[in-house]
Amino acid sequence: MRHIARVGFGMVLIVGSIALIGFVPVEANTAQVAIHSGGVKDPVTTVSSGDEVTWVNATGNPVIHLDFESPPESHAYHMLFTSSTTLQFSRPGVYPYTVYIGARALAHRGRIVVK
């Protein structure tokens, strides 16, 4: 009887451990897009589904305007930020965007490719 109880308890531990593994969240990778006064350093950024992209203002200008032609998930089409902004991309696809630096009319284009 003791042997059966030990085996049963061992099975509960194994099944419980496997169940807990399924609840461990997967960490997203983060790609970085540097925005300089001359434009976007790398106009095409490729990431995997679930990854994040951070745009970093390296222009010295206090305001960056980021416009998406078709935004990922429920994000806005237009975003303003000062130092940086981060978005997560869950669905595969191509997401073209335009960056405006400050009040300049000059547009810098880029795109996020999600595999």
Residue pairs with C-beta under 8 A, 6 or more apart in sequence:
26 50
28 50
28 51
28 52
28 88
29 47
29 48
29 51
29 52
30 51
30 52
30 53
30 54
30 86
31 45
31 46
31 47
31 51
31 52
31 53
31 54
32 53
32 54
32 55
32 56
33 40
33 41
33 42
33 45
33 53
33 54
33 55
33 56
33 110
34 40
34 41
34 42
34 56
34 58
35 41
35 55
35 56
35 57
35 58
35 59
35 64
35 99
35 101
35 108
36 58
36 59
37 59
37 60
37 61
37 101
39 99
39 108
40 99
40 108
40 109
40 110
42 110
43 108
43 109
43 110
43 111
44 110
44 111
44 113
45 53
45 110
45 111
45 112
45 113
46 112
46 113
46 114
46 115
47 53
47 89
47 112
47 113
47 114
47 115
48 114
48 115
49 89
49 90
49 91
49 92
49 114
49 115
50 88
50 89
50 90
51 88
51 89
51 114
52 86
52 87
52 88
52 89
53 86
53 87
53 89
53 112
54 84
54 85
54 86
55 64
55 66
55 81
55 84
55 85
55 86
55 99
56 83
56 84
57 64
57 81
57 82
57 83
57 84
59 101
59 102
61 101
61 102
62 82
62 102
63 80
63 81
63 82
63 102
63 103
64 80
64 81
64 82
64 85
64 99
64 100
64 101
64 102
65 78
65 79
65 80
65 99
65 100
65 101
66 78
66 79
66 80
66 81
66 85
66 97
66 98
66 99
67 77
67 78
67 79
67 97
67 98
67 99
67 100
68 75
68 77
68 78
68 95
68 96
68 97
69 95
69 96
69 97
69 98
70 95
70 96
71 77
71 95
72 87
72 88
72 89
72 90
72 91
72 93
72 95
72 112
72 114
73 88
73 89
73 90
73 91
75 87
79 85
89 95
89 112
89 114
91 114
92 114
92 115
93 114
94 111
94 112
94 113
94 114
95 111
95 112
95 113
95 114
96 109
96 110
96 111
97 109
97 110
97 111
97 112
98 107
98 108
98 109
98 110
99 107
99 108
99 109
99 110
100 106
100 107
100 108
101 108
